[in-house]
């Protein structure tokens, strides 16, 4: 086993910017044909799926329930 190579790869991966590291992890751990959580979130936001909630009345106030 090449321990030095593995350690070098780990250091390299940890030095990546967050966006590149996330892309690396997605490609490593997920099949490319599956939809990611990030993609689903973007779809909901940009697709305006939950815009109807903006017209809903506020049912709860800060006075409801117990203090945390």
C-alpha positions in Angstrom: 0.0 0.0 0.0 1.3 3.5 -0.9 0.6 5.4 2.3 2.6 8.4 1.2 0.4 8.8 -2.0 -2.8 8.5 0.1 -1.6 11.1 2.5 -0.6 13.4 -0.3 -4.0 13.0 -1.9 -5.8 13.8 1.3 -3.8 17.0 1.8 -4.5 18.0 -1.8 -8.2 17.4 -1.4 -8.3 19.3 1.9 -6.6 22.2 0.2 -9.2 22.6 -2.5 -11.6 25.5 -2.4 -15.0 24.6 -1.0 -16.8 24.6 -4.4 -14.1 22.4 -6.0 -14.1 20.0 -3.0 -17.9 19.7 -3.1 -17.7 18.9 -6.8 -15.0 16.3 -6.2 -17.0 14.6 -3.4 -20.1 14.5 -5.6 -18.2 12.8 -8.4 -16.5 10.4 -6.0 -19.5 9.4 -3.9 -22.5 9.8 -6.1 -23.5 8.5 -9.5 -23.6 11.3 -12.0 -27.1 10.4 -13.2 -28.6 11.1 -9.8 -30.0 14.5 -8.8 -28.1 16.1 -5.9 -29.7 17.8 -2.9 -28.2 21.1 -4.2 -29.9 20.6 -7.6 -33.2 19.9 -5.9 -32.9 23.0 -3.8 -32.1 25.1 -6.8 -35.1 23.6 -8.7 -37.4 24.5 -5.8 -36.1 28.1 -5.5 -35.8 29.0 -9.2 -38.9 27.0 -10.1 -40.9 29.0 -7.5 -42.4 25.8 -6.1 -43.1 27.3 -2.7 -44.1 30.8 -3.7 -47.7 30.1 -2.6 -46.5 30.1 1.0 -45.9 33.8 0.8 -49.6 34.3 0.7 -50.4 32.1 3.6 -51.4 33.8 6.9 -49.0 33.7 9.8 -50.4 31.1 12.2 -47.8 31.4 14.9 -46.1 34.2 16.7 -43.1 34.6 18.9 -45.4 34.4 22.0 -46.6 30.9 21.0 -45.0 27.9 22.7 -42.2 27.8 25.2 -39.0 29.9 25.2 -35.9 28.0 24.1 
